[in-house]
Amino acid sequence: MTKNDTVESIITAKENHELQMKKIEDAMDGVEIQEPTALNKMECDFGKWLYSKEYHMKEILGSQFYIALDVEHEKWHNEYAKIYKILFQENHKKGLFSKLLGKHKIDPLELDKVKLYYAELQITSEKLLKVLGSCQRRIIALPESKFH
């Protein structure tokens, strides 16, 4: 990968992560999500990017940045699992009206839990995006010769 390709891949990883957060927000608003984010950290779009290019990313970023990404990403998935259980596993019973509107009703108490979990997830998400930003700045600072 070239330097520019690597920077672009980080930008895409950020965008993919932000889309995952948007899916959760939409689900909390009652929108039915057809493909929720994978529970396994290696199966989500961000994880596929990070772990499929593991050797390259470790070499370019250095182990400290790579480990920081991995730790925050894993923490995000651990927190997300609590939300996933409520939004995507427990709410499969839908009435005809809900099916027609494409929305489902979540028990208000469960929704309150999700909102609490989501607040925690947002903090982890911000940390993950901050590490990604640091990685992007590091890559931009590296000479092009490191990418061949």
C-alpha positions in Angstrom: 0.0 0.0 0.0 1.1 3.5 -0.8 1.1 6.3 1.8 -2.0 7.8 0.2 -3.7 4.4 0.2 -3.0 3.9 3.8 -4.3 7.4 4.8 -7.4 6.7 2.7 -7.9 3.4 4.4 -7.9 5.1 7.8 -10.4 7.7 6.6 -12.6 4.9 5.3 -12.2 3.0 8.7 -13.4 6.2 10.5 -16.4 6.5 8.2 -17.3 2.8 8.7 -17.1 3.2 12.4 -19.3 6.3 12.4 -21.8 4.4 10.2 -22.0 1.7 12.9 -22.7 4.2 15.5 -25.5 5.7 13.3 -27.0 2.2 12.9 -27.3 2.0 16.7 -28.9 5.4 16.9 -31.4 4.5 14.2 -32.2 1.3 16.0 -32.8 3.2 19.3 -35.2 5.4 17.3 -37.2 2.3 16.3 -35.8 1.9 12.8 -35.4 -1.8 11.8 -31.7 -2.4 10.9 -31.3 -5.1 8.3 -27.6 -5.8 8.9 -26.6 -4.8 12.5 -22.9 -4.5 13.2 -21.3 -7.9 13.8 -20.6 -8.8 17.4 -17.2 -10.3 16.6 -14.5 -7.6 16.4 -13.0 -9.3 13.4 -16.2 -9.4 11.4 -17.3 -5.8 11.4 -16.1 -3.5 8.6 -13.6 -1.7 10.9 -12.3 -5.1 12.1 -12.0 -6.4 8.6 -9.9 -3.4 7.7 -7.7 -3.5 10.8 -7.1 -7.2 11.0 -6.8 -8.0 7.2 -3.9 -5.5 7.0 -2.5 -6.4 10.4 1.1 -6.9 9.3 1.1 -3.7 7.2 -0.6 -1.6 9.9 1.7 -2.9 12.7 4.8 -2.2 10.6 3.6 1.3 9.6 2.0 2.4 12.9 4.3 0.6 15.3 3.0 -1.8 17.9 2.0 1.0 20.4 -0.6 2.6 18.0 -1.7 -0.8 16.7 -2.3 -2.2 20.2 -4.1 1.0 21.2 -6.5 0.5 18.2 -7.0 -3.1 19.0 -7.7 -2.5 22.7 -10.2 0.3 22.0 -11.9 -1.7 19.2 -12.3 -4.7 21.4 -13.6 -2.6 24.3 -16.1 -1.0 21.8 -17.4 -4.5 20.8 -17.7 -5.6 24.5 -19.9 -2.6 25.2 -21.8 -3.0 22.0 -22.7 -6.6 22.9 -25.0 -5.3 25.7 -26.8 -3.0 23.2 -26.9 -5.7 20.5 -28.7 -8.1 22.9 -31.5 -5.7 23.6 -31.9 -4.1 20.2 -31.3 -6.9 17.9 -31.9 -10.2 19.8 -34.7 -9.5 22.2 -37.1 -7.5 20.0 -38.0 -10.0 17.2 -41.7 -10.0 18.1 -43.4 -7.4 15.9 -47.0 -6.7 15.1 -48.5 -6.1 11.6 -48.5 -2.3 12.1 -44.9 -2.3 13.1 -44.0 -4.4 10.1 -45.8 -2.0 7.7 -44.0 1.0 9.1 -40.6 -0.7 9.3 -40.3 0.2 13.0 -40.5 -1.9 16.1 -41.3 -1.0 19.7 -38.7 -1.5 22.4 -39.8 -1.8 26.0 -39.2 1.7 27.6 -37.2 0.2 30.4 -35.0 -1.7 28.0 -34.6 1.4 25.9 -33.4 3.3 29.0 -30.8 0.6 29.4 -29.7 0.9 25.8 -29.4 4.7 26.2 -27.2 4.3 29.2 -25.0 1.7 27.4 -24.9 3.9 24.3 -23.6 6.8 26.4 -20.7 4.6 27.5 -20.2 3.4 24.0 -19.9 6.9 22.7 -17.0 7.6 25.1 -15.2 4.5 23.8 -16.0 5.4 20.3 -14.5 8.9 20.8 -11.3 7.2 22.2 -11.2 4.9 19.2 -11.6 7.8 16.7 -8.9 9.8 18.6 -6.5 6.9 18.2 -7.4 6.7 14.6 -6.7 10.4 14.2 -3.3 10.0 15.8 -2.6 7.1 13.5 -3.5 9.2 10.5 -1.2 12.0 11.6 1.6 9.5 12.1 1.2 8.1 8.7 1.1 11.6 7.1 4.4 12.4 8.9 6.1 9.3 7.6 8.2 9.5 4.5 6.8 7.9 1.3 9.8 5.5 1.4 8.3 3.6 4.4 5.4 2.4 2.2 7.3 0.5 -0.5 
